[in-house]
Amino acid sequence: MNSPDPSALPDNAKRNLAAAGVMLVIFLFAIDATIVSTSMPTIVAKLGGLELYSWGFSIYMLASALTTPVFGKLADLFSKRRLMLTGIAIFLAGSILCGAAQSMEAMIVFRAIQGLGGGAIYALSFIVVGVLYPADMRAKVQGFISGIWGVASILGPLAGGLIVEYASWRWIFFVNLPLIAIATALIVTGLKEETGPRRAPTLDLAGAFTLLLGLLLIFYALAQSAHARHPLNGETLSYIGAGIALLIVFFFIEKRAAEPILPLDLFHIGLYKSAAAVATLSAMGVFGAISYLPLFLQGVIGLAASHAGMVILILSMGWTAGSLLAGRWINRFGYRFAALAGMGLLTAGYAILIAPQFSASVVAVALSAGAIGTGMGMANLTTLVAAQSSVAPQRIGVATSTVMLFRTFGAAFAVSVMGTVMLNRMQDSLSQLRAANPTVDAAIWSKLANPQNLLEPLTRGRIPTDLLPNLIASLSDALWYAFLVGFMLMLIGIALSGFMTNHTPATTPRPGR
């Protein structure tokens, strides 16, 4: 099933069954990325291992990011149906193991397994739709699937809270089992591939290993530096340096590989290059906002965590709306228009955050979140469909997965850079405040080096009343500079969007291979 030619496609009923199964597995992957966030305090209380708290979420996303390029390439070489079922099986095994975990260390390992399967089904879902539907239908269907992520981000925290309150936390993972069974049945029934002679490709094992190890080092370093007290320390830089060195080795391996895991000639295609670039910048925008808006809302404006979560809910709803809107606009107005509109909304969202007369208002921040979410939904779908449409049918898999990889890197990079700017600015302010307030306990200053600690009631209670407004002002100033970085990145995204063509999926010229 390497060609999206309508004459070779399965009938509509089977195709729609397969698409329904794909939407369900995407929902499972997305909801497992968010449901654990509200449940982790309970899990840690039961299993112990508080120092591993953040890894329950991070390892899942890291593992899924590493799996994406590998399964994307395999989808171009082997049966997409079998690969999808393999990814589902890995995800199922990880879910069962997580639900049965008896220690936090085991939970982290099992979450990694679940993430490996999740990354596979995430990449393959968009790849399968890319080959199931002809060009003029692909954008609309991809829009619905992209919107699933927004729905999952809304339902995930709610479902996690309800399960923890009324049942065992283990059902957060066990509830996946019946849904996986339904999704598997739909995919097995609806996704049929043409049988015929298949060549035995030479797998690029050296390239895959080098790429995964290089990305692992870089993603780990970026994740650590985002919230570290001294983000640009020697250890972090050594991880990044080693990762970059491995990626340079990977570049030379790919130039000689018979079946490269990431074909370098993809970057000779103008539309693909611009799509990858805009995808990277849009991911920087949305994940920068997701990471630092809650800190602004709670630490500066003073909202409760539940109310701050409502603003992120607005962002998620915007993401869904933007995806659905782009699914229609791409076919009517072309990639450039939709990408410019998406990046324009992302830029407008950050402009609100750095405008002093607006940013301190909850309503203004909510408008910003809505604009950023809608812009991301539009840019996300536009770049994915553009990348798929710019390559030959037999390369849809690798084109899809590499754009997803660029998004993941963009998200990690933006969170790290904005965090570095915020922390450095905050530490400068703390140094001045410490010099002016020598009687304050040194342990408090040490804790406040990480602004997240300012949200802790216990820490706030130990801060002198006359010092607290100065600390809040320092945090506001530090976040303003972080949002300014995001704004400048979004301006670059607008410029890069102008390089996308105004073709629609139906009129995009495709190379022969």
N, C-alpha and C positions, 0 to 999 in steps of 0.2 A: 504494500500500500504506500508506494513512494510518490504517487502523483495525485494532486487534488482535482484532476480533470473530472468534471461532473459525470461523465459517462462511466468512469471507473469507480465511482463512489457507491457505497451501499445504499439501499433504499432508505427513504426518510425515516421510517419507523425505527429501524435498527440504529440508524445514525443518531436519532434523538435519544434512544435508550443509552447509547454509549456516552453521549454528551451529559445526560442526567447522572450517570455513574461518575463521570469525570468531575462534575460540579460537587458531588457528594464527597469525593476524596479530597478535593481542594478545600472544602469546608472543614473536613477533619484535620487536615494539615494546619490550616489557619487558626482554627479554634484551639488547637493544642499549643499554639504559640502564645496564646493570650490567657487561656483558662488557668494555667499554672500560676500566673502572676498573683491572683487573688487567693490561691490555695497554698502557696509556698509557706507562709507563716505557720499554718496548721501542720503541714508536712514536716517542717523543721522541728516543731514542738513535739511531734510524735517520734521522729527518727533521730533527732539531734543533728549536729554538724552545722551550727549556725554560720561558721566561716565559709561554708560552701553555698550559702543562700543564693547568691546571684548566679551561680553556675547552673542552677536548675533550669533557668531560661536561656542563658547564654550558650550552653553547650548544645542545646537543641538547634538553635539558629546557626551556630558555627558548623555543626555536622551537616545540616541541610545545605548550607552554602557550598561545602566541599563536594557534596555528591552531585550537585547540579550539572557542572560541565562534563563529568564522566558519563552520566546517563544521557545527556544531550547528544554526545557523540555516538554512544552505543545505539541510540534510537535511529541513527542514520545507517547503521550497519546490520542491525538485527531486528527481530519482530518487536514492534512497539507494544503489541498486546502482551507478549510474554514478559517484557521488561516492566510494564505497568503492574502486572500481577506479582512480579518479583518485588517491586517496590512496596506494594500493598502488604505482601507477606512479611517483609522486614519491619514495616511500620506496625503491623499487628503484633509481631513478636516483641517489639520494643514496648508497646502498650501493655501487654500482659506482664512483662517483666517489671515495668514501672509500678503497676498496680500491686505486684507481689513483693516489692523491695522491702528489705528489713533494715537498711541503713542508708544514710545520706550518700555515702560513697558509692554504694550500689545504685542508688537512684540516678546519680550523675552519669554513670556508665550506661545505664539502661536508657536514659534520656538521649544519650549520644546515638544509641542504636535506633531509637525512634526517629531521631533527626535524620539519620542516613536514609531511612525509608521515606521520610517526609520529603526530603529534597528530591528524591527520585520521582515520587508521584507529583510533586509540584511542577517540575520541569516537564514531565511526560504529559501532564494534563493539557498544557498549552500546545505542546507538540502534536498530540493526537487531534486536537481541534483544528490545528493548522493544516492537517492533511485530510481530515474528514470533510471539511466544508470548502467550497470554492471561494475564490477571492472576494466576490461581492457579498458573501454571507459571513465571512470569517470575522470581520470587525464587530458585527452585532453580537455574535456568539461569544467572542472573547470579552466583549464588554460585560455580558452577564456573568461570566466566570470571574473576571476581575472584581466585579461588584460583590461576589461571594466573600472576598477578604474583608470588605468593610462590614458586612453583616456579621461575620465571625468575630471581628474585633468588638462589636457591640454586644453580642450574646456571650462571648467567652467569659469575661469577668463576672457577668450576672450568673451564668450557669455554675461557674466555680464557687461562687459564694453560696448558692442554694445547695449544691451537693455537699459542701463542707458543713453547712448548718444542719441539714436534715438527713444526711447519710455519711458513710465513711469516705474519707478523702480518696480512698483507693478506687471509688467509682468514677472519679475524674478520668481515669484511664480505662477502666473496664467498660464504660459506656460506649467506647469506640467499637467494641466487638460486634454488636448487632448492626451498626451502621456500616461497618466494613463489609459485613456479609451481604448487605443489600447492594452496596456499590460494586462489589465483585460480581454479583449475579448480573447486574445491569451491563457491566463492561464485557463480561464473557458472552452475553447474549447479543449485544449490539455491535461490538467491535470485531469485525471479521476482516482478515487480510488476505490478499491474493496469494495463492501458493504457487510456487515455481522454483526453478533452480536458484540457489543463493550461492554467491561466491564466498570463499573463506578469507575474510580480511585479515591483514596483519595488524594486531592490536598495538597501539603506541603505549606500551606499559611504562617505558622509561619517561616519556613525556607526562603521562598521568601521574606517576609517583612524584616527579619533580614539581609539577604544578601544584599538587595537593599539599606537599610539604611546604613549598614556598608560601602558598596562601595561608596555611595553618599558622605559620610563624607571624606573618603580617597581621592577620585578623586577631590573633591572640594579643599581639603587642598593642594594636589599636584599641581593643576591648579593655585592656588593663590601663592604658594611659588616659582613657576618657574620664575616669574618676579617681586617678591617683593623686596623691598629695604633690608629688614631683613628677609630672607626666613625662617630661623629656629627660629621663634619667638614662644612665649608661646601659642598664639592662634592656630597657625598651628599645633604645636605638640599636643595640646589638641584634635583637630579634628582627627588627625591620631591615637592618643591613643584610643579615643572613637570608631573609626572605627575598629581598631584591636580587641578591647574588644567585639564588636558586632560580628565580624567574628569568634571569639573563641566560643561565644554562638551559632552561626550558626553551627559550627563543631559538637557540642554535639546534636543539634537538628537533624542534618542530620544522625547521628548514630542511631537514634531511629525512623526516619520517614519511613512510609510504602512506599511512593513514593518520595524519596528525590529530591529536585530541582537540586542538584549536587551530584550524587552518589559517595561516597568516594571510593568505590571499583574500580572505573575507574583508580585510581592511583596505583592499583596493577598490571596493564597491562604495561609491559615495554615499548612497542612502543608508547603507548599513553602518558606516562610520558615524554619520551624523545621528542616527538613531541610538547607537551605543553611547555617544557622548551626552545626548539629551537625557537618556535614561539614567546615566550616572548622576547628572546634576539634579534631576528631579528627586531622586532618592535621597540625595544630600539634603534637599529642602525639607522633605516630609519627616525624615527621621531625626533631623536636627530639632524640628519643632516638637515631635513626640517626646524627645529626651529632655528638653529644657523648658517647655511650656509649663509642665506640672510644678517644677521648681519655682518658676516665676509666680505662678498663681498662688502657691502655698507660702513661699518664703517672702514674697514682696507684697502681694495684694492681701494675703492672709486668709485665703479660702481654706476650708476643710478639704481633706483628701477626696471625699466623695463628690464635692462640688467641682473640684479641679478635674475629676474624672469625667464629669459631664461635658466639659469643654473638649476633652479628647474624643468624647463620643460624637460631638459635632464634627470634628475632623474626620472620623471614620465614616460618618454619614455622607460627608462631602466627597470622600474617596469613592464611595459607591455611586453617587450621583454623577460624578465626573466620568467614571468608567462608562456608564450607560449613555451619557451625552456624547462622549467621544466615539462610541460605537456607531452613532448616526452621523456625526459630523465628518468623520474620516471619509465615508463614502460620498458625501455631498461636496465637501470643500477641499479635501486632500490633507496630506500629512502636515505640511508646513503651517497651515491655518490652525489645525487642532493643537499642534505642538506649541505654537506661539501663544495661543489662548491659555493653554495649561501652564506654561512657564510664566506668562503674564500674571496669572492668578497667584502663583507661588510667590512671585516678586512683590505683588501687592500685599500679600499676607505678611511678609517680613517688613515691608515699608510701614505697616501699621505698628508693628512691634518696636520700631526704632523712632517713631514719631512721638516726642515727649508729651504732646497734648492729648494723645489717644491711648498710649500703651498702658497707663495705670487703670484704665476702665475695664471692668469685666466684660461689658458688652463689646468693646473694641477687640479684646483678646478673642472673644468668641467669633467675631467676624473674621479675624485673622485666621483662626483655626479652620473655619469653613472655607475660606479662600484657598488656604494651603492644601486642605484635603481634596477639594474639587480639582484644583490644578494638578495635583499628583495623579488623581484618577484619570484625567485626560491625557497627561504626558505619558503615564505608565502604559496605557493601552495603545496610544499612537505609536510609541517607539517599538512596542512588541510586534504589532501588525506590520509596521514598516520593515523591521528586520526580517520577518518571515517572508514578506512579499519581495524582498530585494534579492533573494538567493534562489537557486534552482531547487525544485521540489525535494531532491534527495539530500539537501543540506538544511532543511528546516530545523532538524533537531539541534544541530550544533549552533545555528544562528540564534535559536530561541534561548538555549541554555547559557550562551556567552553573554547575551544582553542581561539575563537574570543575574549572572555573576558580576557584571559591571554595576548593576543596581546594588548588590550586596556590598561591594567594595565602596561605592559612593556613600552608602548609609554609614558604614563603619568609619570611613575617613571623616565625614562631616561631624559625627558625634565626637570623635577624638579631637579634631581641630577646634571645634567650638568649645569643647571642654577644656582644652589646653589654654585657650584665650581667656575663658572665664576664670579658671583657677589662678592663672598668673596675675590677672587683674585683681582678683580677690585677695591674693597674698600680698600684693603691694599695698592695698588698702588696710589690711590687717596689721602690717608692719607699722604704718603710721598711727593707727588707733592704739596699738600696743604701746608705742612710745609715749602716747598721750595719756594712757591709763595703766601705769606701772603696778597698781595695786590688784589688778584682776589676776586670778589664778592662772598660771602658765598652762595648766592642763586644759583650760577652756580655750585658750588661743590655739593650742595644738589641735583640738577637736574641730574648731571652726575653720581650719585650713581646708577641710572638705565642706563646702556650703550645704550639702545635704544634711549635715548634722544640725544645722540651724533649725530644721523642721522638728527636731526631737523636743518634746515638752520638757524632758529632764534637763537637757542642755540649756534651753531657753530660760528655765527657772533659775539657773545659776548665773545668768548674765545680769549685771546691774541694770536697773530700769532706765537710767539715763544713757546707757551705752547701746541698748537694743535698737533705737531708731537709727543710729549711725551704722550699725551692722546691716540693717535692712537696706539702707541707702547704698552701702558698699556692694551688697549682693545685687541690687537693682542695676548699679553701674556696671558690674562685671557681666551680668546677663545682657545688658544693652550692647556691649562690645561683641559678645557671642552672636547675638542676633544680627549685628552689623556685618559680621563675617558671612552669615547665611544670606543676607540681602545681596552682598557683592557676588556671591556664588550664583545666585538666581539671575543676576544681570548677565553673567557669563552664559547661563543657560538660555536666556532669550536670544543672545547673539548666535549661539550654536543652532538654535531652532531655525534661524533664517537660512541655514544651509540645507535643510530638508527640502525635498522636492514637493511640488504641489500635485503629484500624482495621487490617485485613489488606488486602493488595492486592486481594483479591476483593470486599471490602466498602467500599472507599474511594469516596466520592462524587466524581464528576468534573464540572467545568463543561462547558458545551456547546461552548466554543471556547477 
